[in-house]
Amino acid sequence: SQLRSLLKVKFANDVKKFLMIFRTKKFIYCLKITLLIIILDQLSKIVVYNNKQDLGSVIEIVSGLNLVYVENRGISFGFLSNLNISFYLGILSFLIGLYIIYLIKETKNLVGYISLSLILGGALGNGIDRVLNGYVIDFIDIYYGDYHWPSFNIADSSITVGGMIYFWLVFFKKSN
């Protein structure tokens, strides 16, 4: 009984500490970056979806850059697209998002929490698509000669840039 009361108080204090992150300037800053990525990603996908008839064929923007319309039901670069797991990948994106929020809370470095915010925005942007549509819209096609990199979107770009920066911080920066 006394142990149970002590555990309840400790749990309540831990929850209060965790919720305090949502009131910090750092979290507000991260939230703005995350929301900006989600909004840019979702708006770009809406524009592409609404114009997918025009994108049935490739639209060349400049040499090396096309706009295309691809429904990606798999993970990166369409891997595992033959399995019907897009919804579960969306849920996984949200769970990973919770872990990224924890990492943001623990990060003391400005560049670190900016990179994590980029990853979070991208993961949530693609997660929204997977849960609501069962697929992610990819539309950026970069190529050189006859070689085309798999198509991608703003969320993918955000995850990649954020991931590269965070990787550099973790493995090559002395103090974090």
KEKE-3310 file (N, C-alpha, C; in steps of 0.2 Angstrom, whole numbers, plus 5000, padded with zeros to 4 digits):
npx = (5004:5009:5020:5014:5008:5019:5024:5014:5015:5028:5027:5017:5025:5035:5027:5023:5036:5039:5029:5032:5041:5034:5031:5043:5054:5063:5055:5044:5050:5055:5043:5038:5046:5044:5030:5030:5037:5028:5017:5022:5025:5012:5005:5011:5010:4996:4994:5001:4993:4981:4984:4988:4984:4990:5003:5004:5012:5030:5035:5047:5057:5070:5085:5089:5080:5064:5046:5035:5022:5019:5013:5018:5018:5026:5041:5055:5060:5051:5053:5047:5034:5025:5019:5005:5006:5006:4998:5002:5015:5013:5008:5019:5028:5022:5025:5039:5040:5037:5048:5057:5053:5057:5071:5073:5069:5080:5091:5104:5109:5107:5108:5106:5093:5086:5089:5083:5070:5067:5068:5057:5046:5046:5044:5031:5024:5024:5019:5006:5000:5001:4993:4980:4979:4985:4996:5011:5013:5025:5035:5046:5059:5075:5088:5102:5108:5103:5100:5089:5086:5076:5060:5054:5049:5045:5044:5053:5065:5067:5068:5080:5090:5089:5093:5106:5112:5110:5117:5130:5132:5131:5141:5153:5155:5162:5156:5140)
npy = (4994:5006:5007:5006:5019:5027:5024:5028:5042:5044:5041:5050:5062:5059:5060:5073:5079:5075:5081:5094:5097:5101:5114:5121:5132:5126:5115:5121:5127:5116:5110:5119:5118:5104:5105:5113:5105:5095:5101:5107:5095:5088:5097:5098:5085:5085:5094:5087:5075:5080:5084:5072:5066:5074:5071:5058:5055:5059:5074:5085:5096:5102:5097:5082:5082:5077:5078:5066:5054:5043:5029:5024:5009:5002:5002:5013:5017:5009:4996:4981:4983:4974:4968:4969:4981:4994:5002:4997:5001:5015:5016:5012:5023:5033:5028:5028:5042:5045:5041:5049:5061:5059:5059:5072:5079:5075:5080:5092:5100:5113:5111:5097:5095:5102:5093:5082:5086:5088:5075:5070:5077:5073:5059:5059:5065:5056:5045:5049:5049:5035:5029:5035:5034:5022:5022:5031:5046:5048:5059:5066:5065:5061:5060:5054:5053:5038:5033:5032:5038:5031:5037:5050:5061:5076:5073:5062:5068:5077:5068:5061:5072:5077:5065:5063:5074:5071:5059:5063:5071:5062:5053:5060:5072:5079:5084:5084)
npz = (5000:5004:4996:4984:4984:4984:4971:4963:4965:4961:4947:4943:4945:4935:4923:4924:4922:4909:4902:4903:4893:4883:4885:4883:4875:4866:4862:4856:4845:4838:4835:4826:4815:4812:4809:4798:4789:4788:4783:4770:4764:4763:4756:4744:4740:4738:4728:4718:4717:4713:4700:4694:4682:4672:4675:4672:4661:4660:4667:4662:4672:4673:4665:4671:4681:4684:4686:4692:4694:4707:4716:4731:4739:4747:4757:4758:4742:4736:4741:4747:4742:4737:4747:4758:4768:4771:4780:4792:4792:4792:4805:4812:4809:4817:4829:4829:4828:4841:4848:4843:4848:4861:4859:4855:4867:4875:4868:4868:4859:4847:4833:4833:4838:4828:4817:4821:4821:4808:4803:4811:4805:4792:4794:4800:4790:4779:4786:4789:4776:4773:4783:4780:4766:4762:4754:4749:4741:4729:4719:4714:4703:4700:4689:4679:4664:4658:4670:4684:4699:4713:4714:4725:4739:4747:4761:4762:4758:4768:4779:4775:4774:4788:4794:4789:4795:4808:4810:4807:4818:4829:4826:4822:4829:4843:4855:4861)
capx = (5000:5014:5024:5009:5007:5025:5025:5009:5018:5034:5024:5014:5030:5038:5023:5024:5042:5038:5024:5035:5045:5029:5031:5049:5056:5065:5050:5040:5055:5055:5036:5037:5050:5040:5024:5032:5039:5022:5013:5025:5024:5006:5002:5014:5006:4989:4995:5003:4988:4976:4987:4991:4983:4996:5009:5004:5018:5035:5036:5054:5058:5076:5089:5091:5074:5057:5040:5031:5017:5020:5010:5023:5015:5031:5045:5060:5061:5046:5054:5041:5028:5021:5016:5000:5008:5007:4995:5006:5021:5011:5008:5026:5030:5020:5029:5046:5039:5037:5055:5061:5052:5061:5077:5073:5070:5087:5096:5105:5112:5103:5108:5103:5086:5084:5089:5078:5063:5067:5066:5050:5041:5046:5041:5024:5021:5023:5014:4999:4998:5001:4987:4974:4978:4988:5002:5014:5014:5032:5034:5052:5063:5081:5091:5108:5108:5097:5100:5085:5086:5069:5056:5054:5045:5048:5045:5059:5070:5067:5071:5087:5094:5089:5096:5113:5115:5110:5122:5136:5132:5132:5147:5159:5155:5164:5151:5133)
capy = (5000:5012:5006:5008:5026:5030:5023:5033:5049:5045:5041:5057:5067:5058:5062:5080:5081:5073:5085:5100:5098:5104:5121:5124:5136:5121:5111:5125:5128:5109:5109:5124:5115:5098:5106:5116:5100:5091:5106:5107:5088:5087:5102:5096:5079:5086:5097:5082:5071:5084:5084:5066:5065:5077:5068:5051:5055:5062:5081:5087:5102:5104:5091:5078:5082:5076:5077:5060:5052:5036:5027:5019:5006:4999:5007:5017:5015:5004:4990:4977:4985:4968:4966:4974:4983:5001:5005:4996:5006:5021:5016:5012:5030:5037:5026:5031:5049:5046:5040:5055:5067:5058:5061:5079:5081:5073:5083:5099:5104:5116:5107:5090:5095:5104:5087:5077:5089:5086:5067:5069:5080:5068:5052:5060:5066:5049:5041:5051:5046:5027:5027:5038:5032:5015:5023:5037:5049:5051:5063:5069:5060:5063:5055:5056:5049:5033:5030:5036:5037:5030:5043:5052:5067:5081:5070:5058:5072:5079:5062:5060:5077:5076:5059:5064:5078:5068:5054:5067:5074:5057:5049:5064:5078:5077:5085:5084)
capz = (5000:5005:4990:4978:4984:4982:4964:4960:4966:4956:4940:4942:4944:4929:4918:4924:4919:4902:4899:4903:4887:4878:4886:4882:4869:4861:4859:4851:4839:4835:4833:4820:4810:4811:4806:4792:4784:4786:4778:4764:4761:4762:4751:4738:4738:4736:4721:4713:4716:4709:4693:4692:4675:4668:4677:4669:4658:4664:4665:4663:4674:4670:4663:4677:4686:4682:4690:4690:4700:4709:4723:4734:4744:4751:4761:4754:4735:4734:4744:4751:4740:4735:4753:4760:4775:4771:4786:4798:4791:4795:4813:4814:4808:4822:4835:4829:4830:4849:4850:4841:4853:4867:4858:4855:4874:4878:4864:4870:4853:4842:4826:4834:4838:4821:4812:4823:4819:4800:4803:4813:4801:4787:4796:4801:4784:4776:4791:4788:4769:4774:4787:4777:4759:4761:4750:4749:4734:4727:4713:4712:4699:4698:4685:4675:4658:4658:4677:4688:4707:4714:4715:4732:4740:4752:4768:4761:4758:4775:4783:4773:4776:4795:4796:4788:4800:4815:4810:4808:4825:4833:4825:4821:4833:4850:4861:4859)
cpx = (5004:5018:5020:5009:5013:5026:5020:5012:5024:5032:5021:5020:5034:5034:5023:5030:5042:5034:5027:5039:5040:5029:5038:5050:5058:5060:5046:5044:5054:5048:5035:5040:5046:5034:5025:5033:5032:5017:5015:5024:5017:5003:5005:5011:4999:4989:4996:4997:4982:4978:4990:4990:4988:5003:5010:5010:5023:5035:5043:5054:5064:5080:5091:5085:5068:5052:5036:5026:5017:5017:5014:5019:5020:5035:5050:5061:5057:5047:5049:5035:5023:5017:5011:5001:5009:5004:4999:5013:5019:5011:5015:5030:5028:5024:5036:5046:5040:5044:5059:5059:5056:5068:5078:5073:5077:5092:5097:5108:5107:5102:5105:5096:5082:5084:5084:5071:5062:5065:5059:5045:5040:5042:5033:5021:5019:5018:5007:4996:4997:4994:4981:4973:4980:4994:5005:5015:5021:5031:5041:5057:5069:5085:5098:5108:5102:5096:5095:5085:5078:5066:5055:5050:5048:5049:5052:5065:5072:5071:5078:5091:5095:5093:5104:5116:5115:5116:5129:5137:5134:5139:5153:5160:5157:5159:5145:5128)
cpy = (5006:5012:5008:5016:5030:5029:5027:5040:5050:5045:5047:5062:5066:5060:5070:5083:5080:5079:5092:5102:5102:5111:5124:5127:5131:5117:5115:5126:5122:5108:5113:5120:5108:5100:5109:5110:5096:5095:5106:5100:5087:5091:5100:5089:5080:5089:5091:5077:5074:5085:5078:5064:5068:5074:5060:5050:5060:5070:5083:5094:5105:5097:5088:5078:5082:5076:5071:5059:5045:5035:5022:5016:5002:5004:5010:5013:5010:4997:4987:4980:4980:4965:4971:4977:4990:5004:5003:5000:5013:5022:5016:5019:5034:5035:5028:5038:5050:5045:5046:5061:5066:5060:5068:5082:5080:5077:5090:5103:5106:5112:5100:5090:5098:5097:5082:5080:5088:5079:5066:5071:5075:5061:5053:5061:5060:5045:5043:5048:5038:5025:5029:5035:5025:5016:5030:5040:5051:5054:5067:5064:5063:5058:5058:5051:5044:5030:5035:5034:5035:5036:5044:5058:5071:5078:5066:5062:5075:5074:5061:5066:5077:5071:5060:5068:5075:5063:5057:5069:5068:5054:5053:5070:5076:5078:5086:5087)
cpz = (5000:4998:4984:4978:4982:4974:4960:4960:4961:4949:4939:4941:4937:4923:4918:4921:4912:4899:4899:4897:4882:4879:4885:4875:4863:4858:4854:4845:4835:4832:4827:4814:4808:4807:4799:4787:4783:4782:4771:4760:4759:4756:4744:4735:4735:4729:4716:4712:4712:4702:4691:4685:4670:4670:4675:4665:4662:4662:4667:4666:4672:4668:4670:4683:4683:4687:4687:4696:4701:4716:4726:4740:4749:4756:4756:4747:4733:4737:4748:4748:4738:4741:4755:4767:4776:4778:4792:4798:4794:4802:4816:4814:4814:4829:4835:4830:4838:4851:4849:4845:4859:4865:4857:4862:4877:4874:4867:4865:4848:4835:4827:4834:4831:4816:4814:4821:4812:4800:4805:4808:4795:4788:4797:4795:4780:4780:4789:4781:4770:4777:4783:4770:4758:4756:4751:4742:4734:4720:4711:4709:4697:4694:4682:4670:4658:4666:4681:4695:4708:4716:4723:4733:4745:4759:4767:4761:4765:4780:4781:4775:4784:4797:4795:4793:4806:4815:4811:4815:4830:4833:4824:4825:4840:4855:4858:4864)
residu = (SER:GLN:LEU:ARG:SER:LEU:LEU:LYS:VAL:LYS:PHE:ALA:ASN:ASP:VAL:LYS:LYS:PHE:LEU:MET:ILE:PHE:ARG:THR:LYS:LYS:PHE:ILE:TYR:CYS:LEU:LYS:ILE:THR:LEU:LEU:ILE:ILE:ILE:LEU:ASP:GLN:LEU:SER:LYS:ILE:VAL:VAL:TYR:ASN:ASN:LYS:GLN:ASP:LEU:GLY:SER:VAL:ILE:GLU:ILE:VAL:SER:GLY:LEU:ASN:LEU:VAL:TYR:VAL:GLU:ASN:ARG:GLY:ILE:SER:PHE:GLY:PHE:LEU:SER:ASN:LEU:ASN:ILE:SER:PHE:TYR:LEU:GLY:ILE:LEU:SER:PHE:LEU:ILE:GLY:LEU:TYR:ILE:ILE:TYR:LEU:ILE:LYS:GLU:THR:LYS:ASN:LEU:VAL:GLY:TYR:ILE:SER:LEU:SER:LEU:ILE:LEU:GLY:GLY:ALA:LEU:GLY:ASN:GLY:ILE:ASP:ARG:VAL:LEU:ASN:GLY:TYR:VAL:ILE:ASP:PHE:ILE:ASP:ILE:TYR:TYR:GLY:ASP:TYR:HIS:TRP:PRO:SER:PHE:ASN:ILE:ALA:ASP:SER:SER:ILE:THR:VAL:GLY:GLY:MET:ILE:TYR:PHE:TRP:LEU:VAL:PHE:PHE:LYS:LYS:SER:ASN)
# end
